[in-house]
Amino acid sequence: MMDCIFCKIAAGEIPSDIVYQDEDLLVFRDLNPQAPVHLLLIPKAHIPSANQLTTENSDVIAKIFERIPALAEELGFDKAGYRIVNNCGEDGGQTVSHLHFHLLAGRSLQWPPG
């Protein structure tokens, strides 16, 4: 998609702090972190949201979830724990129409806080 910011990041048109990438995935640090560690995991192929997952493209979800424990171990938060978030649609809080997962760590994410 020509106007998709995540497609532009995946294509290298917009710089980002890349943590990991391969032919299918890109992982980069969020510009507005909500935790000490806040990574975005995206498929390089444009999928607008979880609503557009199909048998033809859902293998990328497995790749994302297989990468998460490796990232957690590499970055040292595997033992303390982390949160994985996907927002779907406007009411679900999705602000970029490109499937992505937030990986948050580095502080207590317990709810309620305290």
C-alpha atoms as an extended CHARMM CRD file, in Angstrom:
* protein
*
       114  EXT
         1         1  MET       CA              0.0000000000        0.0000000000        0.0000000000  PROA      1               0.0000000000
         2         2  MET       CA              1.4940000000        3.3130000000       -1.0770000000  PROA      2               0.0000000000
         3         3  ASP       CA              0.1930000000        5.3350000000        1.8860000000  PROA      3               0.0000000000
         4         4  CYS       CA              0.8060000000        2.7410000000        4.6310000000  PROA      4               0.0000000000
         5         5  ILE       CA              3.4890000000        3.9370000000        7.0450000000  PROA      5               0.0000000000
         6         6  PHE       CA              4.3790000000        0.3700000000        8.0860000000  PROA      6               0.0000000000
         7         7  CYS       CA              4.7690000000       -0.6850000000        4.4410000000  PROA      7               0.0000000000
         8         8  LYS       CA              7.1240000000        2.2790000000        3.9730000000  PROA      8               0.0000000000
         9         9  ILE       CA              9.1030000000        1.2590000000        7.0590000000  PROA      9               0.0000000000
        10        10  ALA       CA              9.2740000000       -2.3490000000        5.8140000000  PROA      10              0.0000000000
        11        11  ALA       CA             10.4840000000       -1.1170000000        2.4190000000  PROA      11              0.0000000000
        12        12  GLY       CA             13.2150000000        0.9900000000        4.0540000000  PROA      12              0.0000000000
        13        13  GLU       CA             11.6680000000        4.2640000000        2.8860000000  PROA      13              0.0000000000
        14        14  ILE       CA             11.2360000000        5.4880000000        6.4690000000  PROA      14              0.0000000000
        15        15  PRO       CA             14.0250000000        4.8770000000        8.9720000000  PROA      15              0.0000000000
        16        16  SER       CA             13.3030000000        2.8310000000       12.0740000000  PROA      16              0.0000000000
        17        17  ASP       CA             15.1990000000        1.2460000000       14.9390000000  PROA      17              0.0000000000
        18        18  ILE       CA             15.1420000000       -2.3200000000       13.6120000000  PROA      18              0.0000000000
        19        19  VAL       CA             15.6040000000       -5.1000000000       16.1430000000  PROA      19              0.0000000000
        20        20  TYR       CA             15.0300000000       -8.0490000000       13.7750000000  PROA      20              0.0000000000
        21        21  GLN       CA             14.0370000000       -8.7160000000       10.2070000000  PROA      21              0.0000000000
        22        22  ASP       CA             13.8260000000      -11.5530000000        7.7490000000  PROA      22              0.0000000000
        23        23  GLU       CA             12.0450000000      -12.0200000000        4.4330000000  PROA      23              0.0000000000
        24        24  ASP       CA              8.5890000000      -12.0210000000        6.0840000000  PROA      24              0.0000000000
        25        25  LEU       CA              8.8490000000      -10.0460000000        9.3310000000  PROA      25              0.0000000000
        26        26  LEU       CA             10.0900000000       -6.7540000000       10.6490000000  PROA      26              0.0000000000
        27        27  VAL       CA             10.5240000000       -5.9160000000       14.3300000000  PROA      27              0.0000000000
        28        28  PHE       CA             11.3040000000       -2.3550000000       15.3470000000  PROA      28              0.0000000000
        29        29  ARG       CA             11.1120000000       -0.1110000000       18.3990000000  PROA      29              0.0000000000
        30        30  ASP       CA              7.9690000000        1.9790000000       18.8290000000  PROA      30              0.0000000000
        31        31  LEU       CA              8.5410000000        5.7420000000       18.5240000000  PROA      31              0.0000000000
        32        32  ASN       CA              6.0820000000        6.3700000000       21.3820000000  PROA      32              0.0000000000
        33        33  PRO       CA              6.9230000000        3.5890000000       23.8450000000  PROA      33              0.0000000000
        34        34  GLN       CA              4.3880000000        2.6310000000       26.4940000000  PROA      34              0.0000000000
        35        35  ALA       CA              6.9450000000        0.5450000000       28.4110000000  PROA      35              0.0000000000
        36        36  PRO       CA             10.7600000000        0.4630000000       28.6780000000  PROA      36              0.0000000000
        37        37  VAL       CA             10.6970000000       -2.1590000000       25.9260000000  PROA      37              0.0000000000
        38        38  HSD       CA              8.0350000000       -1.5480000000       23.2750000000  PROA      38              0.0000000000
        39        39  LEU       CA              8.5260000000       -3.3890000000       20.0110000000  PROA      39              0.0000000000
        40        40  LEU       CA              6.2680000000       -3.5620000000       16.9810000000  PROA      40              0.0000000000
        41        41  LEU       CA              6.1740000000       -6.8330000000       15.0590000000  PROA      41              0.0000000000
        42        42  ILE       CA              4.7440000000       -6.5840000000       11.5430000000  PROA      42              0.0000000000
        43        43  PRO       CA              4.4690000000       -8.7870000000        8.5040000000  PROA      43              0.0000000000
        44        44  LYS       CA              6.2700000000       -7.1970000000        5.5580000000  PROA      44              0.0000000000
        45        45  ALA       CA              3.2880000000       -8.0340000000        3.3660000000  PROA      45              0.0000000000
        46        46  HSD       CA              0.3940000000       -5.6340000000        3.8070000000  PROA      46              0.0000000000
        47        47  ILE       CA             -2.4480000000       -7.1680000000        5.7940000000  PROA      47              0.0000000000
        48        48  PRO       CA             -4.7860000000       -4.4190000000        7.0350000000  PROA      48              0.0000000000
        49        49  SER       CA             -5.8560000000       -6.0880000000       10.2950000000  PROA      49              0.0000000000
        50        50  ALA       CA             -6.6210000000       -9.3960000000       11.9850000000  PROA      50              0.0000000000
        51        51  ASN       CA             -9.9560000000       -9.3000000000       10.1380000000  PROA      51              0.0000000000
        52        52  GLN       CA             -8.1210000000       -9.9480000000        6.8740000000  PROA      52              0.0000000000
        53        53  LEU       CA             -6.2840000000      -13.0780000000        8.0280000000  PROA      53              0.0000000000
        54        54  THR       CA             -6.9220000000      -16.0670000000        5.7850000000  PROA      54              0.0000000000
        55        55  THR       CA             -5.5230000000      -19.5470000000        5.2640000000  PROA      55              0.0000000000
        56        56  GLU       CA             -3.3290000000      -18.0060000000        2.5560000000  PROA      56              0.0000000000
        57        57  ASN       CA             -1.6410000000      -15.4260000000        4.8140000000  PROA      57              0.0000000000
        58        58  SER       CA             -2.0400000000      -16.6500000000        8.4120000000  PROA      58              0.0000000000
        59        59  ASP       CA              1.3330000000      -18.4330000000        8.4460000000  PROA      59              0.0000000000
        60        60  VAL       CA              2.9030000000      -15.0570000000        9.1990000000  PROA      60              0.0000000000
        61        61  ILE       CA              1.1760000000      -15.0880000000       12.6120000000  PROA      61              0.0000000000
        62        62  ALA       CA              2.9750000000      -18.3050000000       13.5120000000  PROA      62              0.0000000000
        63        63  LYS       CA              6.2720000000      -16.7340000000       12.4370000000  PROA      63              0.0000000000
        64        64  ILE       CA              5.6010000000      -13.6810000000       14.6060000000  PROA      64              0.0000000000
        65        65  PHE       CA              4.7180000000      -15.7840000000       17.6470000000  PROA      65              0.0000000000
        66        66  GLU       CA              7.7300000000      -18.0410000000       17.0880000000  PROA      66              0.0000000000
        67        67  ARG       CA              9.9880000000      -14.9620000000       17.0300000000  PROA      67              0.0000000000
        68        68  ILE       CA              8.6270000000      -13.4580000000       20.2660000000  PROA      68              0.0000000000
        69        69  PRO       CA             10.2580000000      -15.9060000000       22.7340000000  PROA      69              0.0000000000
        70        70  ALA       CA             13.6020000000      -15.5490000000       20.9300000000  PROA      70              0.0000000000
        71        71  LEU       CA             13.3820000000      -11.7520000000       21.1870000000  PROA      71              0.0000000000
        72        72  ALA       CA             12.4150000000      -11.9950000000       24.8550000000  PROA      72              0.0000000000
        73        73  GLU       CA             15.4370000000      -14.1530000000       25.5770000000  PROA      73              0.0000000000
        74        74  GLU       CA             17.8260000000      -12.0390000000       23.4770000000  PROA      74              0.0000000000
        75        75  LEU       CA             16.6730000000       -8.8090000000       25.1320000000  PROA      75              0.0000000000
        76        76  GLY       CA             16.5630000000      -10.3120000000       28.6100000000  PROA      76              0.0000000000
        77        77  PHE       CA             12.9190000000      -10.0820000000       29.6170000000  PROA      77              0.0000000000
        78        78  ASP       CA             11.9050000000      -13.7140000000       29.0560000000  PROA      78              0.0000000000
        79        79  LYS       CA             12.0230000000      -14.5610000000       32.7800000000  PROA      79              0.0000000000
        80        80  ALA       CA             10.3220000000      -11.3910000000       34.0760000000  PROA      80              0.0000000000
        81        81  GLY       CA              7.5130000000      -11.5460000000       31.5170000000  PROA      81              0.0000000000
        82        82  TYR       CA              5.9310000000       -9.4480000000       28.8190000000  PROA      82              0.0000000000
        83        83  ARG       CA              2.6610000000       -8.5490000000       27.1400000000  PROA      83              0.0000000000
        84        84  ILE       CA              1.6210000000       -9.0720000000       23.5110000000  PROA      84              0.0000000000
        85        85  VAL       CA             -1.1310000000       -6.8020000000       22.1530000000  PROA      85              0.0000000000
        86        86  ASN       CA             -2.9940000000       -6.6660000000       18.8610000000  PROA      86              0.0000000000
        87        87  ASN       CA             -5.5760000000       -3.9500000000       18.2640000000  PROA      87              0.0000000000
        88        88  CYS       CA             -8.1540000000       -4.6040000000       15.5650000000  PROA      88              0.0000000000
        89        89  GLY       CA            -10.2380000000       -1.8450000000       14.0300000000  PROA      89              0.0000000000
        90        90  GLU       CA            -10.9290000000        1.6900000000       15.1580000000  PROA      90              0.0000000000
        91        91  ASP       CA            -12.9040000000        0.7700000000       18.2820000000  PROA      91              0.0000000000
        92        92  GLY       CA            -10.1970000000       -1.7530000000       19.1590000000  PROA      92              0.0000000000
        93        93  GLY       CA             -7.5860000000        1.0010000000       19.1620000000  PROA      93              0.0000000000
        94        94  GLN       CA             -5.8710000000        0.1840000000       15.8520000000  PROA      94              0.0000000000
        95        95  THR       CA             -4.3200000000        3.4150000000       14.5720000000  PROA      95              0.0000000000
        96        96  VAL       CA             -2.2820000000        2.0030000000       11.6630000000  PROA      96              0.0000000000
        97        97  SER       CA             -4.1340000000       -0.1670000000        9.1510000000  PROA      97              0.0000000000
        98        98  HSD       CA             -1.3830000000       -2.7660000000        8.8950000000  PROA      98              0.0000000000
        99        99  LEU       CA             -1.4970000000       -5.8810000000       11.0620000000  PROA      99              0.0000000000
       100       100  HSD       CA              0.9330000000       -5.4730000000       13.9390000000  PROA      100             0.0000000000
       101       101  PHE       CA              1.6200000000       -6.7200000000       17.4200000000  PROA      101             0.0000000000
       102       102  HSD       CA              2.9750000000       -4.6980000000       20.3220000000  PROA      102             0.0000000000
       103       103  LEU       CA              5.5010000000       -6.4710000000       22.5490000000  PROA      103             0.0000000000
       104       104  LEU       CA              5.7780000000       -4.6710000000       25.8910000000  PROA      104             0.0000000000
       105       105  ALA       CA              8.2350000000       -5.4250000000       28.6920000000  PROA      105             0.0000000000
       106       106  GLY       CA             10.6480000000       -3.9250000000       31.1710000000  PROA      106             0.0000000000
       107       107  ARG       CA              8.1950000000       -3.0240000000       33.9520000000  PROA      107             0.0000000000
       108       108  SER       CA              5.2530000000       -4.5670000000       35.7550000000  PROA      108             0.0000000000
       109       109  LEU       CA              2.2720000000       -4.7300000000       33.4390000000  PROA      109             0.0000000000
       110       110  GLN       CA             -0.0890000000       -6.1130000000       36.0910000000  PROA      110             0.0000000000
       111       111  TRP       CA             -3.6490000000       -4.8500000000       36.1600000000  PROA      111             0.0000000000
       112       112  PRO       CA             -4.7270000000       -3.1070000000       38.1780000000  PROA      112             0.0000000000
       113       113  PRO       CA             -1.4140000000       -1.3310000000       38.6730000000  PROA      113             0.0000000000
       114       114  GLY       CA              0.0650000000       -1.3430000000       42.1010000000  PROA      114             0.0000000000
